[in-house]
């Protein structure tokens, strides 16, 4: 597990249980008993998250799965709590408690959309990858808007992730662990391009 993330040094020390009880509008994840500032989400980041939430809901909900946004708290380790950009509990798997402020039930999929700063990239690709693997998340998706890439990593019997899929474009109709899910990467990047072309009006 990586220990290189920058923490908010002036933040209070707290337990996982205390972090779980923080109000929903209180930002931050818990790393070694201290609050770590979350990445600043850009409009592109939120556009991609929204696109994927819509795609997952169409597929998962009729099959009995659940799709959550970035505020569901995951107790990934005794002193660490994370909030993925998108969390999916797959059809047939154990679900989190409806009223709990945090869950220790690992989801089937966690998606992280990489922000462009080196710190955030390192956190998503190294630290969170190790933590989600140890927690038991079966599939870890990493979407990189700068590189225009999607990587899907699958948890192996040795407790480590191996890359199950890498894609940059096209219509994906064979998504690991998601039989029947169709993901149109071309449409997603087209939306990003449209935002880039039309969104800088402020």
Buried (B, 14 or more C-beta within 10 A) or exposed (E): BBEEBEBEEEEEEBEBEEBBEBEEEEBBBBBEBBBBBBBEEBEBBBBBBEBBBEBBBEBBEEEEBBBBEBEBBBBBBEBBBBBBBBBBBBBEBEBBEEEEBBBBBBBBBBBBBBBEEEEBBBBBBBBBBBBBBBBBBBBBBBBBBEEBBBBBBBBEEEEEBEEBBEBEEEEBEEBBBBEEBEBBBEEBBEBBEEBEEEEEEE
